[in-house]
């Protein structure tokens, strides 16, 4: 091997035979461009004249912050064998704008690879998501120079590995992102369907929240450019800060709607609206002036603001008694901590770790699961409220019995079932005798109390399987499945005697009531429930005419006639 030039002893050495599994930046040296761009010849010359320009990285990942100067990473690759060794040199960050790989020997350029998200995918030396260069290192010494330039936060993990190891690492990342994105897409689609069916905007905002998170991370890690916009270089530069603002704004929109801050905290609601609008206006100004650095700083500034606001709203809502806010608060805490750790990691504020880099993805997965629990809790409460409302609409509030709305669907089902099986069934109509006189004598409040006590007595006296309902006013209806005419007459008589023997003591006044009952039995397969009720109503009228406090029975084969209500009945 030829004698090394001056300063070469300060250039770190990498063994080409070693298949490195992690980043090797800490085994290399770097220098920073300050006033003007440097060529690889300039860098070579600087190293020869003043080897002290090379700096030693403090960790395995070099971080320089937003809109920092371009960086050159340098190392000598030594192949001590007699054969070429194929290695992949790659940078594990998808958002870097320009990445150049230079391979030199004896100050002569052997190969130059170009990559970075300012270059269309098909124009890169290797059409891959991450900047990469595959090179067959010949025996002897090869100098590796890597130049990185970006307005985004510079995070530079450099890998030197075999093609197989690189594929394994890519597959692991693909599995991770597939899990995260699959979960987020499923939640986004699910909540979008909830919005379409329920028309509640909180589900739309949550769908946008999870969807913009996927779009934001896909734009940053290069997946979006590989799969969706391989030629849209300008969009790739502006998509990350714009989608970060959209992610934070949709999250705040979901939070304000979910926690109802417009009603509960109107001042905070207005502050959040003004804040979101201001961020988008400032971003628009940066875009118009083509100032990507300030736009990125603005986007990274909203992350801690977004986290603090979400946590504040969650804690305050939970303390004010909103039980669903506990899921929201825990989920927001996970995403806020994750986003903050990742932001601090990629900007170089804290030391780089894999957990720190992926903290935002991990936090969002936890956040999504907990917020889905919160939404599910709201859905459950809405369903319970709807069931209660529907049940309330089917129940007579005074007596607690079913009303017509609650009685008819169940009665119709039973009637159809009995008709198909050719079984017996009867209908009874029950009316309290002289109830208008009771109201006039004791007052309507006393009349209501009497109605409740008689209804309770009727309900207590009914057989298991019979269906009792308040039909309206002082009338009740009773469906008697698996009951023939004779048995129905016995049941009705038992009801009549129970009420006749009932003594009602209302504020010192002893009141006794009687009832009249009309019963109709089904004698034909073609008889409908409505026909049977009309027939029973006609028999009830007959019992009234014949002197009240009695049971009249007939079959549905007899055509019912319309009756006028007896004079003693109240409206």
LOKOLFI-533844 format. One line per field, with one value per residue (C-alpha): residue number from 1; z, x, y. Coordinates in nm, 3 decimals, always signed. Each point is the difference from the previous one (the first is absolute). Layout:
# residues N
n: NUM  ...
w: Z  ...
u: X  ...
v: Y  ...
This chain:
# residues 571
n: 1  2  3  4  5  6  7  8  9  10  11  12  13  14  15  16  17  18  19  20  21  22  23  24  25  26  27  28  29  30  31  32  33  34  35  36  37  38  39  40  41  42  43  44  45  46  47  48  49  50  51  52  53  54  55  56  57  58  59  60  61  62  63  64  65  66  67  68  69  70  71  72  73  74  75  76  77  78  79  80  81  82  83  84  85  86  87  88  89  90  91  92  93  94  95  96  97  98  99  100  101  102  103  104  105  106  107  108  109  110  111  112  113  114  115  116  117  118  119  120  121  122  123  124  125  126  127  128  129  130  131  132  133  134  135  136  137  138  139  140  141  142  143  144  145  146  147  148  149  150  151  152  153  154  155  156  157  158  159  160  161  162  163  164  165  166  167  168  169  170  171  172  173  174  175  176  177  178  179  180  181  182  183  184  185  186  187  188  189  190  191  192  193  194  195  196  197  198  199  200  201  202  203  204  205  206  207  208  209  210  211  212  213  214  215  216  217  218  219  220  221  222  223  224  225  226  227  228  229  230  231  232  233  234  235  236  237  238  239  240  241  242  243  244  245  246  247  248  249  250  251  252  253  254  255  256  257  258  259  260  261  262  263  264  265  266  267  268  269  270  271  272  273  274  275  276  277  278  279  280  281  282  283  284  285  286  287  288  289  290  291  292  293  294  295  296  297  298  299  300  301  302  303  304  305  306  307  308  309  310  311  312  313  314  315  316  317  318  319  320  321  322  323  324  325  326  327  328  329  330  331  332  333  334  335  336  337  338  339  340  341  342  343  344  345  346  347  348  349  350  351  352  353  354  355  356  357  358  359  360  361  362  363  364  365  366  367  368  369  370  371  372  373  374  375  376  377  378  379  380  381  382  383  384  385  386  387  388  389  390  391  392  393  394  395  396  397  398  399  400  401  402  403  404  405  406  407  408  409  410  411  412  413  414  415  416  417  418  419  420  421  422  423  424  425  426  427  428  429  430  431  432  433  434  435  436  437  438  439  440  441  442  443  444  445  446  447  448  449  450  451  452  453  454  455  456  457  458  459  460  461  462  463  464  465  466  467  468  469  470  471  472  473  474  475  476  477  478  479  480  481  482  483  484  485  486  487  488  489  490  491  492  493  494  495  496  497  498  499  500  501  502  503  504  505  506  507  508  509  510  511  512  513  514  515  516  517  518  519  520  521  522  523  524  525  526  527  528  529  530  531  532  533  534  535  536  537  538  539  540  541  542  543  544  545  546  547  548  549  550  551  552  553  554  555  556  557  558  559  560  561  562  563  564  565  566  567  568  569  570  571
w: +0.000  -0.093  +0.276  +0.150  -0.064  +0.289  +0.222  -0.109  +0.342  +0.147  -0.240  +0.173  -0.149  -0.068  -0.062  -0.318  +0.123  +0.301  -0.048  +0.232  +0.141  +0.135  -0.095  -0.034  +0.009  +0.328  -0.187  -0.258  -0.007  -0.130  -0.098  -0.050  -0.293  +0.117  -0.266  -0.335  -0.137  -0.023  -0.265  +0.087  -0.130  +0.242  +0.287  -0.095  -0.017  +0.339  +0.164  -0.146  +0.101  +0.341  +0.137  +0.306  -0.207  +0.058  +0.306  +0.188  +0.044  +0.358  -0.081  -0.269  -0.152  -0.105  +0.067  -0.103  +0.032  -0.246  -0.304  +0.108  -0.223  -0.226  +0.160  -0.144  +0.161  -0.071  +0.049  -0.166  -0.086  +0.013  -0.185  +0.109  -0.216  -0.366  -0.101  -0.036  +0.283  -0.078  +0.263  +0.020  +0.143  +0.101  +0.205  +0.220  -0.041  -0.280  +0.010  -0.078  -0.313  -0.161  +0.081  -0.212  +0.037  -0.137  -0.030  -0.065  -0.028  -0.046  -0.013  -0.303  -0.005  -0.052  +0.029  +0.101  +0.126  +0.040  +0.221  +0.212  -0.013  -0.223  -0.272  -0.174  +0.085  -0.351  -0.017  +0.309  -0.038  +0.190  -0.016  +0.371  +0.284  +0.200  -0.156  -0.089  -0.202  -0.087  -0.071  -0.053  +0.204  -0.169  +0.192  +0.173  +0.120  -0.124  +0.140  +0.071  +0.003  +0.070  -0.038  +0.157  -0.050  +0.122  +0.140  +0.213  +0.334  -0.088  +0.148  -0.150  +0.090  -0.250  -0.060  -0.154  -0.047  -0.237  -0.240  +0.199  +0.330  -0.165  -0.132  +0.347  +0.148  -0.273  +0.064  +0.373  -0.073  -0.253  +0.258  +0.259  -0.234  -0.138  +0.352  +0.089  -0.329  -0.018  +0.346  -0.078  -0.333  +0.164  +0.274  -0.253  -0.222  +0.297  +0.141  -0.348  -0.029  +0.344  -0.123  -0.312  +0.208  +0.310  -0.154  +0.304  -0.093  +0.273  -0.204  -0.312  +0.192  +0.150  -0.344  -0.127  +0.308  -0.060  -0.377  +0.012  +0.243  -0.258  -0.278  +0.213  +0.099  -0.351  -0.142  +0.249  -0.023  -0.382  -0.033  -0.152  -0.272  -0.084  -0.016  -0.077  -0.148  -0.138  -0.233  +0.219  +0.139  +0.097  +0.182  +0.186  +0.138  +0.127  +0.092  +0.340  +0.162  -0.157  +0.114  +0.348  +0.025  -0.136  +0.249  +0.297  -0.119  -0.061  +0.342  +0.165  -0.200  +0.123  +0.358  +0.006  -0.146  +0.218  +0.318  -0.111  +0.077  -0.203  +0.272  +0.303  -0.067  -0.265  +0.060  -0.040  -0.310  -0.163  +0.095  -0.169  -0.313  -0.025  +0.063  -0.279  -0.249  +0.088  -0.059  -0.346  -0.092  +0.103  -0.194  -0.306  +0.031  +0.024  -0.306  -0.198  +0.090  -0.061  +0.351  +0.090  +0.314  +0.184  -0.112  +0.157  +0.322  +0.010  -0.047  +0.270  +0.231  -0.018  +0.133  +0.364  -0.017  -0.134  +0.273  +0.282  -0.123  -0.042  +0.347  +0.156  -0.159  +0.101  +0.363  +0.044  -0.155  +0.215  +0.314  -0.095  -0.005  -0.363  +0.046  -0.366  +0.035  +0.197  -0.319  -0.189  +0.261  +0.013  -0.378  -0.046  +0.261  -0.196  -0.335  +0.148  +0.176  -0.311  -0.236  +0.234  +0.037  -0.376  -0.069  +0.253  -0.146  -0.366  +0.081  +0.202  +0.333  +0.162  -0.091  -0.282  +0.079  -0.207  +0.267  -0.005  -0.379  -0.013  +0.317  -0.198  -0.180  +0.322  +0.180  -0.280  +0.004  +0.375  -0.051  -0.277  +0.206  +0.306  -0.202  -0.171  +0.349  +0.071  -0.321  +0.072  +0.345  -0.160  -0.250  +0.285  +0.191  -0.313  -0.061  +0.363  -0.018  -0.323  +0.150  +0.308  -0.220  -0.214  +0.308  +0.158  -0.317  +0.032  +0.370  +0.156  +0.245  +0.246  +0.044  -0.114  -0.237  -0.373  -0.206  -0.346  -0.162  +0.226  -0.012  -0.369  -0.147  +0.262  -0.021  -0.381  +0.015  +0.249  -0.205  -0.318  +0.177  +0.152  -0.332  -0.186  +0.265  +0.005  +0.373  +0.214  +0.090  +0.147  +0.048  +0.289  +0.031  +0.359  +0.107  +0.349  +0.067  +0.064  -0.007  -0.109  +0.315  +0.211  -0.160  +0.052  +0.367  +0.121  -0.250  -0.283  +0.232  +0.196  -0.331  -0.107  +0.328  -0.042  -0.356  +0.122  +0.275  -0.231  -0.263  +0.266  +0.106  -0.361  -0.054  +0.319  -0.101  -0.356  -0.093  -0.112  -0.376  -0.018  -0.142  +0.181  -0.114  +0.068  -0.312  +0.087  +0.261  +0.243  -0.254  +0.005  -0.249  +0.070  -0.241  +0.111  -0.209  +0.011  +0.153  -0.127  +0.052  +0.321  +0.161  -0.107  +0.171  +0.325  -0.019  -0.066  +0.294  +0.226  -0.108  +0.062  +0.351  +0.091  -0.082  +0.160  +0.327  -0.017  +0.266  -0.076  +0.292  -0.148  +0.265  +0.237  -0.274  -0.061  -0.369  -0.169  -0.376  -0.245  -0.353  -0.309  -0.232  -0.362  -0.134  -0.358  -0.110  -0.341  -0.195  -0.345  -0.145  -0.196  +0.300  +0.069  +0.337  -0.084  -0.070  +0.330  +0.196  -0.169  +0.092  +0.364  +0.006  -0.121  +0.276  +0.253  -0.118  +0.037  +0.362  +0.070  -0.146  +0.197  +0.334  +0.038  +0.238  -0.223  -0.278  -0.349  -0.241  -0.371  -0.297  -0.287  -0.241  +0.106  -0.186  +0.249  -0.022  +0.069  +0.341  +0.157  +0.337  +0.301  +0.166  +0.320  -0.173  +0.011  -0.300
u: +0.000  +0.131  +0.108  -0.291  -0.012  +0.038  -0.310  -0.117  +0.078  -0.283  -0.258  -0.179  +0.024  -0.284  +0.064  -0.183  -0.034  -0.211  -0.377  -0.107  -0.353  -0.033  +0.090  +0.376  +0.012  +0.191  +0.273  +0.038  +0.097  -0.194  +0.045  -0.256  -0.035  -0.021  -0.007  -0.014  -0.055  +0.305  +0.085  +0.159  +0.331  -0.038  -0.060  +0.301  +0.214  -0.124  +0.082  +0.352  +0.074  -0.166  -0.106  -0.145  -0.303  -0.129  -0.219  -0.090  -0.374  -0.114  -0.254  -0.088  -0.249  +0.098  -0.268  +0.026  -0.348  -0.222  +0.147  +0.359  +0.307  +0.089  +0.211  +0.271  +0.064  +0.336  +0.160  +0.254  -0.136  +0.271  -0.042  +0.289  -0.110  +0.078  -0.367  -0.254  -0.250  -0.350  -0.139  -0.301  +0.056  -0.331  -0.143  -0.293  -0.193  -0.253  -0.045  +0.355  -0.002  +0.341  +0.225  +0.312  +0.222  +0.356  +0.237  +0.364  +0.337  +0.334  -0.194  -0.188  -0.380  -0.110  -0.377  -0.257  -0.350  -0.278  -0.309  -0.231  -0.360  +0.077  +0.072  -0.279  -0.001  +0.095  +0.288  +0.177  +0.294  -0.203  -0.378  -0.046  -0.183  +0.318  +0.314  +0.218  +0.305  +0.104  +0.370  +0.251  +0.302  +0.322  +0.304  +0.188  -0.122  -0.305  -0.099  -0.370  -0.138  -0.368  -0.143  -0.340  -0.196  -0.353  -0.223  -0.176  +0.139  +0.325  +0.005  +0.276  +0.023  +0.243  -0.003  +0.274  -0.128  -0.052  -0.293  -0.165  +0.027  -0.140  -0.297  -0.066  +0.001  -0.237  -0.236  -0.006  -0.084  -0.264  -0.162  -0.001  -0.150  -0.249  -0.127  -0.019  -0.153  -0.235  -0.134  -0.031  -0.174  -0.243  -0.085  -0.029  -0.234  -0.204  -0.054  -0.079  -0.275  -0.126  -0.014  -0.196  -0.251  -0.024  +0.077  +0.201  +0.299  +0.226  +0.033  +0.093  +0.264  +0.144  +0.014  +0.189  +0.225  +0.112  +0.009  +0.221  +0.233  +0.053  +0.050  +0.238  +0.227  -0.014  +0.121  +0.286  +0.130  -0.012  -0.281  -0.230  +0.251  +0.066  -0.366  -0.203  +0.198  +0.334  +0.038  -0.154  +0.322  -0.142  -0.292  +0.242  +0.181  -0.313  -0.215  +0.162  -0.048  -0.346  -0.116  +0.141  -0.224  -0.297  +0.066  +0.014  -0.305  -0.216  +0.103  -0.104  -0.325  -0.076  +0.089  -0.215  -0.297  +0.045  +0.035  -0.260  +0.224  -0.226  -0.263  +0.215  +0.310  -0.096  +0.306  +0.240  -0.192  +0.052  +0.370  +0.051  -0.184  +0.211  +0.319  -0.073  -0.095  +0.315  +0.223  -0.146  +0.030  +0.367  +0.060  -0.161  +0.236  +0.302  -0.118  -0.053  +0.353  +0.142  +0.148  +0.000  +0.214  -0.242  -0.292  +0.169  +0.074  -0.363  -0.116  +0.231  -0.109  -0.363  +0.085  +0.063  -0.282  -0.235  +0.111  -0.049  -0.346  -0.119  +0.121  -0.153  -0.339  +0.007  +0.093  -0.248  -0.285  +0.076  +0.009  -0.334  -0.165  +0.025  +0.068  +0.087  +0.277  +0.212  +0.062  +0.060  +0.245  +0.201  +0.006  +0.101  +0.271  +0.143  -0.004  +0.124  +0.293  +0.080  -0.018  +0.212  +0.268  +0.018  +0.014  +0.281  +0.180  -0.009  +0.095  +0.300  -0.117  +0.033  +0.223  -0.124  -0.152  -0.223  -0.269  +0.020  -0.021  -0.308  -0.158  -0.258  -0.121  -0.017  -0.175  -0.255  -0.082  -0.067  -0.189  -0.214  -0.094  -0.092  -0.192  -0.190  -0.095  -0.119  -0.204  -0.134  -0.099  -0.191  -0.161  -0.105  -0.149  -0.183  -0.134  -0.108  -0.167  -0.177  -0.116  -0.128  -0.173  -0.160  -0.105  -0.139  -0.199  -0.152  -0.091  -0.289  +0.165  -0.293  -0.055  +0.333  -0.183  +0.064  -0.192  -0.143  +0.342  +0.159  -0.291  -0.082  +0.336  +0.031  -0.370  +0.015  +0.296  -0.177  -0.321  +0.185  +0.185  -0.319  -0.184  +0.272  -0.010  -0.382  -0.010  -0.254  +0.035  -0.235  -0.009  -0.165  -0.089  -0.037  -0.159  -0.039  -0.369  -0.125  +0.353  -0.117  -0.211  +0.303  +0.200  -0.281  -0.051  +0.359  +0.201  +0.234  +0.298  -0.196  -0.117  +0.363  +0.086  -0.299  +0.107  +0.350  -0.135  -0.244  +0.275  +0.226  -0.274  -0.063  +0.372  +0.024  -0.296  +0.112  +0.145  +0.359  +0.003  -0.309  +0.059  -0.159  +0.001  -0.174  -0.204  -0.087  -0.197  -0.143  +0.012  +0.240  +0.058  +0.110  +0.134  -0.049  +0.213  -0.073  -0.343  -0.339  -0.328  -0.097  +0.341  -0.002  -0.336  +0.145  +0.302  -0.216  -0.225  +0.303  +0.108  -0.348  -0.020  +0.351  -0.090  -0.343  +0.158  +0.272  -0.048  +0.187  +0.071  +0.086  +0.078  -0.263  -0.258  -0.097  -0.064  -0.116  -0.009  -0.124  +0.095  -0.179  +0.175  -0.060  +0.168  +0.042  +0.143  +0.150  -0.224  +0.157  +0.355  -0.070  -0.099  +0.245  +0.104  -0.173  -0.324  +0.027  +0.060  -0.302  -0.213  +0.117  -0.077  -0.351  -0.048  +0.127  -0.265  -0.257  +0.111  -0.039  -0.349  -0.101  +0.082  +0.384  +0.219  -0.032  +0.173  -0.141  +0.164  -0.029  +0.194  +0.164  -0.228  -0.263  +0.037  +0.069  -0.200  +0.128  -0.104  -0.030  +0.175  -0.230  -0.087  +0.195  +0.342  +0.248  +0.193
v: +0.000  +0.345  +0.233  +0.192  +0.376  +0.245  +0.015  -0.341  -0.135  +0.208  -0.148  -0.289  -0.348  -0.244  -0.367  -0.100  -0.358  +0.098  -0.012  +0.283  -0.040  +0.355  +0.354  +0.063  +0.380  -0.016  -0.195  +0.275  +0.367  +0.300  +0.361  +0.277  +0.237  +0.359  +0.269  -0.176  -0.351  -0.226  -0.255  -0.333  +0.142  +0.293  -0.238  -0.211  +0.311  +0.126  -0.332  -0.003  +0.360  -0.003  -0.339  +0.176  +0.100  -0.353  -0.038  -0.313  -0.071  -0.047  -0.272  -0.251  +0.244  +0.352  +0.265  +0.365  +0.156  +0.188  +0.180  -0.069  +0.009  -0.292  -0.272  -0.226  -0.340  -0.161  -0.342  -0.228  -0.345  -0.267  -0.328  -0.221  -0.295  -0.068  +0.005  +0.279  +0.031  +0.128  +0.233  +0.226  +0.346  +0.157  +0.282  -0.100  +0.327  +0.050  +0.378  +0.119  +0.217  -0.071  -0.297  -0.062  -0.305  +0.036  -0.297  +0.096  -0.170  +0.179  +0.331  -0.130  -0.019  -0.359  +0.041  +0.258  -0.087  +0.259  -0.022  +0.214  +0.112  +0.300  -0.254  -0.191  -0.368  -0.119  +0.249  -0.133  -0.233  -0.260  +0.043  -0.064  +0.172  +0.059  +0.153  -0.298  -0.103  -0.356  -0.027  -0.277  +0.104  -0.115  -0.125  +0.279  +0.338  +0.189  +0.335  +0.044  +0.354  +0.067  +0.350  +0.077  +0.319  +0.072  +0.273  -0.259  -0.113  -0.176  -0.348  -0.211  -0.370  -0.157  -0.375  -0.215  -0.353  -0.288  +0.003  -0.279  +0.188  +0.311  -0.200  -0.142  +0.349  +0.124  -0.291  +0.077  +0.365  -0.107  -0.229  +0.279  +0.260  -0.253  -0.063  +0.370  +0.112  -0.297  +0.078  +0.372  -0.061  -0.242  +0.250  +0.282  -0.203  -0.120  +0.347  +0.133  -0.261  +0.104  +0.359  -0.101  -0.197  +0.221  +0.343  +0.106  +0.214  -0.137  -0.321  +0.196  +0.196  -0.317  -0.161  +0.306  -0.012  -0.358  +0.044  +0.309  -0.176  -0.276  +0.254  +0.209  -0.288  -0.148  +0.333  +0.018  -0.357  -0.008  -0.255  +0.260  +0.090  -0.365  -0.104  +0.311  +0.291  -0.126  +0.301  +0.274  +0.143  +0.341  -0.159  -0.227  +0.305  +0.175  -0.299  -0.079  +0.345  +0.043  -0.344  +0.062  +0.307  -0.197  -0.281  +0.238  +0.200  -0.308  -0.134  +0.327  +0.004  -0.352  +0.092  +0.314  -0.187  -0.309  +0.209  +0.259  +0.296  +0.230  -0.040  -0.076  +0.214  +0.261  +0.220  -0.292  -0.108  +0.341  +0.004  -0.338  +0.116  +0.317  -0.199  -0.251  +0.271  +0.198  -0.302  -0.059  +0.369  +0.002  -0.320  +0.158  +0.298  -0.234  -0.190  +0.319  +0.117  -0.352  -0.003  -0.368  +0.037  +0.234  -0.219  -0.303  +0.187  +0.108  -0.360  -0.133  +0.281  -0.109  -0.349  +0.105  +0.257  -0.268  -0.244  +0.252  +0.105  -0.359  -0.094  +0.312  -0.065  -0.367  +0.068  +0.287  -0.202  -0.303  +0.212  +0.156  -0.344  -0.115  -0.373  -0.058  +0.258  -0.247  -0.200  +0.322  +0.124  -0.322  -0.031  +0.361  -0.040  -0.294  +0.182  +0.328  -0.164  -0.205  +0.299  +0.212  -0.269  -0.054  +0.375  +0.043  -0.302  +0.106  +0.359  -0.120  +0.139  -0.343  -0.294  -0.221  -0.338  -0.229  +0.021  +0.381  +0.010  -0.225  +0.146  +0.200  -0.315  -0.201  +0.285  +0.040  -0.372  +0.020  +0.327  -0.147  -0.302  +0.206  +0.259  -0.280  -0.118  +0.353  +0.007  -0.348  +0.122  +0.286  -0.236  -0.229  +0.292  +0.117  -0.350  -0.030  +0.340  -0.098  -0.330  +0.182  +0.258  -0.270  -0.192  +0.314  +0.068  -0.348  +0.027  +0.186  +0.240  +0.001  -0.375  -0.146  -0.236  -0.022  +0.253  -0.065  +0.056  -0.258  -0.244  -0.026  -0.126  -0.277  -0.087  -0.016  -0.240  -0.225  +0.011  -0.101  -0.281  -0.142  +0.029  -0.196  -0.274  -0.010  +0.068  +0.187  +0.366  +0.261  +0.375  +0.183  +0.369  +0.129  +0.327  +0.155  +0.060  +0.356  +0.140  +0.343  +0.019  -0.094  +0.280  +0.247  -0.101  -0.051  +0.202  -0.098  -0.050  -0.259  -0.148  -0.046  -0.173  -0.233  -0.079  -0.093  -0.229  -0.176  -0.040  -0.148  -0.243  -0.104  -0.053  -0.205  -0.216  -0.079  -0.336  -0.043  +0.045  +0.223  +0.347  +0.296  +0.364  +0.326  +0.069  +0.358  +0.195  -0.256  -0.287  -0.296  -0.279  -0.356  -0.261  -0.364  -0.243  -0.374  +0.077  -0.117  +0.182  -0.181  +0.053  +0.365  +0.047  -0.141  +0.229  +0.305  -0.090  -0.028  +0.348  +0.137  -0.151  +0.119  +0.360  -0.027  -0.115  +0.267  +0.267  +0.323  +0.232  +0.338  +0.261  -0.140  -0.054  -0.362  -0.056  -0.321  -0.048  -0.258  -0.087  -0.123  -0.245  -0.091  -0.316  -0.120  -0.334  -0.084  -0.241  +0.040  -0.005  +0.316  +0.210  +0.282  +0.140  +0.327  -0.187  -0.185  +0.324  +0.157  -0.303  +0.011  +0.372  -0.075  -0.260  +0.257  +0.243  -0.276  -0.061  +0.371  +0.008  -0.309  +0.165  +0.005  -0.207  -0.306  -0.193  -0.038  -0.244  -0.066  -0.132  +0.187  -0.179  +0.251  +0.330  +0.279  +0.316  +0.347  +0.124  +0.340  +0.036  -0.031  +0.330  -0.076  -0.037  +0.286  +0.113
